[in-house]
Amino acid sequence: MLDRPVKTPCIGVCSTGIGDVVCRGCKRFAHEVIHWNGYSNAQKAIIDQRLADFLSQCVSNKLQVIDKALLAWQLEVQQVRHNPAHDEYCWVFALLKAGAGQIEDSNAFGFEVDLRYRDIPLLALRDMIDQEFYILSEAHHQRYIQTPDMFAGANSAEGGA
């Protein structure tokens, strides 16, 4: 629903102020961070959905939700802030951000780690997922947002016309 209010995805660690075109914290593009408060709810919802889809993809490559109801219950009991409008893979990431170091049995939280990643501690896995989320956002920016003329100045500085 496009009329729902959309909270800012900002997590307070913005890197766009130091020149990143993609924020290392929330993964929005610099222009989205700058103009967020001027966007309509529909525009914010589109950005929010893109971020949720990217995050979900990165999480689901390494983890499997086996009990969505248990996961939702644990989020409530543990008082983990998450967006109920996002899918359960985004919820798992919120859980990992809040307390990956305290989770000993992922099954008790409604998810399991893919066999390929079971030897990696959840803290390291969380960081790996976050890095992949950043890389995916950056690739999307390079492919669909960045324009060729953004580098026109760089080419001329290297001896071009």
Rosetta blueprint (number, residue, H / E / L):
1 M L
2 L L
3 D L
4 R L
5 P L
6 V L
7 K L
8 T L
9 P L
10 C L
11 I L
12 G L
13 V L
14 C L
15 S L
16 T H
17 G H
18 I H
19 G L
20 D L
21 V L
22 V E
23 C L
24 R L
25 G L
26 C L
27 K L
28 R L
29 F E
30 A H
31 H H
32 E H
33 V H
34 I H
35 H H
36 W H
37 N H
38 G H
39 Y L
40 S L
41 N H
42 A H
43 Q H
44 K H
45 A H
46 I H
47 I H
48 D H
49 Q H
50 R H
51 L H
52 A H
53 D H
54 F H
55 L H
56 S H
57 Q H
58 C H
59 V H
60 S H
61 N L
62 K L
63 L E
64 Q E
65 V E
66 I L
67 D L
68 K H
69 A H
70 L H
71 L H
72 A H
73 W H
74 Q H
75 L H
76 E H
77 V H
78 Q L
79 Q L
80 V L
81 R L
82 H L
83 N L
84 P L
85 A L
86 H L
87 D L
88 E H
89 Y H
90 C H
91 W H
92 V H
93 F H
94 A H
95 L H
96 L H
97 K H
98 A H
99 G H
100 A H
101 G H
102 Q H
103 I L
104 E L
105 D L
106 S H
107 N H
108 A H
109 F H
110 G L
111 F E
112 E E
113 V E
114 D L
115 L H
116 R H
117 Y H
118 R L
119 D L
120 I L
121 P L
122 L H
123 L H
124 A H
125 L H
126 R H
127 D H
128 M H
129 I H
130 D H
131 Q H
132 E H
133 F H
134 Y H
135 I H
136 L H
137 S H
138 E H
139 A H
140 H H
141 H H
142 Q H
143 R H
144 Y H
145 I H
146 Q L
147 T L
148 P H
149 D H
150 M H
151 F H
152 A H
153 G H
154 A H
155 N H
156 S H
157 A H
158 E L
159 G L
160 G L
161 A L
